[in-house]
Amino acid sequence: MGFLDRFRKPEKAESQKPAGAGEAGYRQPILEIARLISDGDQEVMGEAAECVSDPKRYFEVHIDRYEERGIEDSDDLELIQWLGLVDILESRGWVCERDWKDELGDFLHFMGKLTGMAANRLSLEREWFDEDGDIQQWCRILDGKWSAREICTAALDLESDCYVLFPCKKSDLEELRHLAGSIHRRIDLAARM
């Protein structure tokens, strides 16, 4: 041990890393996010459990989904789990992934088909929206229209030019923000993305 080594901070052991660090720290937040967004949908929960239990195997089984996103290997297990969650929720109708330059008709079509729309008895009326608007503007309008129902439009951030949208109970949004933040990801109001 040299003189300068005395001043070096000791490296943190795996057990001392903050929550959310590493593959194991992703398991519980991912499952809780899945539960809150899907209202505990058993099919979602089962597939999400498979994804976080063995992300490498999940990647191999669903490699076509990942390749569509430009992910060719399973080196980043945290990203594999995050994208796996999005794909699971989308395949079961709980979220829709929309391009930033979506047209109003497509936005209304895909939002209207979400399971959470029917579960919360939410409506979409084309006349509420300006055809020349964008997703953030349209989501602000929905937030206003659904405010009395305590529902907002939220999104999972993929750090890309798309929106992963879902109707969200306002009472769940803060917990979703916290859970996503604990694994260095982001969920927020869609209008803030």
Secondary structure by P-SEA (a helix, b strand, c coil): cccccccccccccccccccccccccaaaaaaaaaaaaacccaaaaaaaaaaaacaaaaaaaaaaaaaaacccccccaaaaaaaaaaaaaaaaccbbbbcccccaaaaaaaaaacaaaaaabbbbbcccccccccaaaaaaaaaaaaccccbbbbbbbccccccbbbbbcccaaaaaaaaaaaacccccccccc
